[in-house]
Amino acid sequence: MNVRELSGVPLQRVEFCRRKVGIVPQSGGVYVISNYFESVLYIGLSKNLQSRILQHLNHEQKLELTPEGRAYWFHYKLCSEKELRPDERGWLLHYQLHEGRLPYFNKIG
């Protein structure tokens, strides 16, 4: 599933790499990690998006090549704390209904 099909709204997007972390706001929001072609690899939420992208970049498995490609983009939408959980759950449900499973990285414990 493509990020654009998932969100229904345009999202901010930066490369999923350390040199771009400073661009990501320290605000709360929902986010998607995708491959180069914008196929969804992970859906999440955070009260601090900048801190969260760093956590992902420090997770070795998120940097490796997967059967669905390598993580390349970090897409995000800023939202209030009240909207975080419903937005994330909505995206996960939409993805599951479309694909019949969770995104690849959402399965990693």
C-alpha positions as CSV (number, residue, x, y, z in Angstrom):
1,M,0.0,0.0,0.0
2,N,1.3,3.4,-0.9
3,V,1.5,6.2,1.7
4,R,-0.9,8.4,-0.4
5,E,-3.6,5.7,-0.3
6,L,-3.2,5.4,3.4
7,S,-3.3,8.9,4.7
8,G,-5.8,10.7,2.6
9,V,-3.9,13.9,3.1
10,P,-0.5,15.1,2.0
11,L,2.2,14.4,4.6
12,Q,5.5,16.1,5.2
13,R,8.4,13.9,4.0
14,V,12.1,13.7,4.8
15,E,14.8,11.1,4.0
16,F,15.1,8.4,6.6
17,C,18.7,9.2,7.6
18,R,20.6,10.9,10.4
19,R,21.6,14.0,8.4
20,K,17.9,14.9,8.0
21,V,16.8,14.4,11.7
22,G,17.1,18.2,12.4
23,I,14.3,18.9,9.9
24,V,11.8,16.7,11.8
25,P,9.9,18.7,14.4
26,Q,10.0,17.9,18.1
27,S,6.2,18.0,18.1
28,G,3.8,15.2,18.3
29,G,2.3,13.4,15.3
30,V,1.6,10.3,13.4
31,Y,4.2,8.9,10.9
32,V,5.0,6.4,8.3
33,I,8.3,4.9,7.3
34,S,8.3,3.8,3.7
35,N,10.6,2.5,1.0
36,Y,11.8,4.7,-1.9
37,F,8.6,4.0,-3.9
38,E,6.5,5.1,-0.8
39,S,5.2,1.6,0.0
40,V,4.4,1.6,3.8
41,L,6.9,-0.3,6.0
42,Y,5.8,1.1,9.4
43,I,3.0,3.1,11.0
44,G,3.5,4.8,14.3
45,L,2.8,7.8,16.6
46,S,5.0,9.9,18.9
47,K,4.8,12.9,21.2
48,N,8.2,13.9,19.8
49,L,8.8,13.0,16.2
50,Q,12.4,14.0,16.1
51,S,13.2,11.8,19.1
52,R,11.3,8.9,17.5
53,I,13.0,9.0,14.1
54,L,16.3,8.8,16.0
55,Q,15.1,5.7,17.9
56,H,14.2,4.1,14.6
57,L,17.6,5.0,13.1
58,N,19.3,3.3,16.0
59,H,17.4,0.1,15.4
60,E,19.6,-2.1,13.1
61,Q,16.7,-4.0,11.6
62,K,15.1,-0.8,10.4
63,L,18.2,0.0,8.4
64,E,18.5,-3.4,6.7
65,L,17.1,-4.5,3.3
66,T,13.7,-6.1,3.7
67,P,11.6,-8.2,1.3
68,E,9.7,-4.9,0.7
69,G,12.7,-2.7,0.2
70,R,14.9,-0.5,2.4
71,A,13.4,2.2,4.6
72,Y,14.0,5.5,2.7
73,W,11.3,8.1,3.7
74,F,9.9,9.3,7.0
75,H,6.4,10.8,6.4
76,Y,4.6,12.6,9.1
77,K,1.6,14.6,10.1
78,L,1.6,16.9,13.1
79,C,-1.4,16.5,15.4
80,S,-2.6,17.1,18.9
81,E,-2.1,14.5,21.6
82,K,-5.8,13.7,21.5
83,E,-5.5,12.8,17.8
84,L,-2.4,10.6,18.0
85,R,-4.0,7.3,18.9
86,P,-7.1,7.6,16.7
87,D,-5.1,8.7,13.7
88,E,-2.5,5.9,14.1
89,R,-5.2,3.2,14.7
90,G,-7.1,4.5,11.7
91,W,-4.1,4.2,9.5
92,L,-3.2,0.7,10.8
93,L,-6.8,-0.5,10.3
94,H,-6.9,0.9,6.8
95,Y,-3.6,-0.8,6.0
96,Q,-4.8,-4.2,7.5
97,L,-8.0,-4.1,5.6
98,H,-6.2,-3.4,2.3
99,E,-3.2,-5.7,2.8
100,G,-4.6,-8.3,5.2
101,R,-1.6,-7.9,7.6
102,L,0.4,-5.3,9.5
103,P,3.2,-3.3,7.9
104,Y,6.5,-5.2,7.8
105,F,8.2,-3.3,10.6
106,N,5.2,-3.2,12.8
107,K,5.7,-6.9,13.3
108,I,9.2,-6.5,14.8
109,G,9.1,-6.9,18.6
